[in-house]
């Protein structure tokens, strides 16, 4: 994973993006990831999203253009929580990629 010169990140291979966030309120949150993918051999890249102790979900990044992918979590504690995006189905030679332009988080 590396930062893009125009903002965001690129997963050329397996990796993760992580940041610790201080959340004021416990409860449900929505994580919106603006991303696009490059498939290889008819397989889309798959992005996994976690917030705190909750798995928000997993989805194939099937759009070749930037698109919003929404993930929802319930029962997140107030305080510091780790937001984690992971990518683990990269193809050899960097042929299957994920481009992340933006990550937003809000209350449900």
C-alpha positions in Angstrom: 0.0 0.0 0.0 1.3 3.4 -0.8 0.0 7.0 -0.8 -1.2 8.4 -4.1 0.3 11.7 -5.3 -3.2 13.1 -5.9 -4.5 11.9 -2.5 -5.7 8.5 -1.3 -3.9 5.1 -1.4 -3.1 2.3 -3.8 -2.9 -1.4 -2.9 -0.5 -2.9 -5.4 -0.2 -6.0 -3.3 -1.6 -7.3 0.0 -1.8 -4.8 2.8 -3.8 -2.6 5.1 -4.6 1.0 6.0 -5.1 1.6 9.7 -5.9 4.7 11.8 -6.9 5.1 15.4 -10.0 7.3 15.8 -11.5 8.8 18.9 -15.3 8.3 18.8 -17.4 10.5 21.1 -20.4 8.3 21.2 -21.0 4.5 21.4 -23.3 2.9 18.9 -23.6 2.4 15.2 -21.4 3.9 12.5 -21.3 4.0 8.7 -17.9 3.8 7.0 -17.9 5.0 3.3 -14.9 4.0 1.2 -14.6 5.7 -2.2 -12.6 3.1 -4.2 -12.1 1.5 -7.6 -10.6 -1.8 -8.6 -8.5 -3.5 -11.2 -9.6 -7.2 -11.7 -7.3 -9.9 -12.9 -8.5 -13.2 -14.5 -12.1 -12.3 -13.9 -11.6 -11.9 -10.1 -12.3 -8.5 -8.4 -10.1 -7.3 -5.6 -11.8 -7.7 -2.2 -11.7 -5.1 0.5 -12.3 -5.9 4.2 -13.3 -3.2 6.7 -13.2 -3.2 10.5 -14.0 -0.6 13.2 -12.9 -1.3 16.7 -13.9 -4.9 17.6 -16.5 -5.0 14.8 -16.1 -6.4 11.3 -18.0 -3.9 9.1 -17.9 -6.2 6.1 -16.2 -7.4 3.0 -16.9 -6.5 -0.6 -15.6 -7.0 -4.1 -14.4 -3.7 -5.5 -16.1 -4.3 -8.9 -16.1 -0.8 -10.4 -13.3 0.4 -12.6 -14.4 4.0 -11.8 -14.4 5.5 -8.3 -17.6 4.5 -6.4 -18.8 4.7 -2.8 -18.9 1.4 -0.9 -20.8 1.6 2.4 -20.1 -0.5 5.5 -22.2 -0.5 8.7 -21.2 -1.5 12.2 -23.3 -1.7 15.4 -22.2 -1.6 19.0 -18.9 0.3 18.7 -17.5 1.6 22.0 -16.9 5.3 22.7 -13.2 6.2 22.9 -10.3 5.1 20.7 -11.1 2.6 18.0 -9.0 1.3 15.2 -10.3 1.7 11.6 -8.8 -0.9 9.4 -9.0 -1.6 5.7 -7.3 -4.8 4.5 -6.7 -6.3 1.0 -5.5 -9.9 0.7 -6.4 -11.3 -2.7 -3.8 -9.5 -4.8 -2.5 -11.3 -7.9 1.2 -11.9 -8.6 3.0 -9.1 -10.4 0.6 -6.4 -9.1 -2.1 -7.3 -11.6 -5.1 -6.9 -9.3 -5.3 -3.6 -7.4 -7.4 -1.4 -5.2 -7.3 2.4 -5.4 -8.9 4.2 -2.4 -9.6 7.9 -2.8 -11.4 8.7 0.4 -12.6 7.2 3.7 -15.5 8.8 5.6 -17.1 7.8 8.9 -20.3 8.9 10.4 -23.0 8.0 13.0 -25.9 5.8 11.9 
